[in-house]
Amino acid sequence: MDRVFEGHGIRFEYPDDWILHEQSSAEEITLTVHSPDTSFWSLTLIFDRPDPQRVLDTVLDTFREEYTEIDVYPSDVRLNDQPTLACELDFVCHELLGSAFLRAVATPDFTLFVLYQGADLELDERQPLLEKVTGSLTWETDSEELSDESPWRDIV
């Protein structure tokens, strides 16, 4: 990891040959890093702090509308050492198998949503890099507002 993004109260590292794009509005900021192929990693900071379950449900509904063949698997992960709602998806697009990884967590300042995905042909090489980007993600936390109780609910 050769590059570092630091801003908006968050920090993450990403590979030197990946391209960073930022989109912002009054409601949210999305930062996306694109690999040289089709894999990408995206982070959205949602300022009105919707419930992470609602964020994941909305994204899952969008995937289900877009892809007729989709499998959803719960995942047990933490971001920035915080309890995180997470799932992993396998879907078919134009006869290719793709995978997406969804993570959502509430913070005192925003709801944070991470999505990374790629074609299975690329993920053997790219998934470790995508997970390194995710693992490097940090933000300021207020330990009084965040609980260490597992927030897992049925998102499937």
Buried (B, 14 or more C-beta within 10 A) or exposed (E): BEEEBEEBBBBBBBBEEBEEEEEEEEEBBBBBBBBEEBBBBBBBBBBEBBBBBEBBBEBBEEBEEEBEEBEBEEBEBBBBEBBBBBBBBBBEEEEEEBBBBBBBBBBBBBBBBBBBBBBEEBBEEBBEBBBBBBBBBBBEBEEEEBEEEEBBEEBE
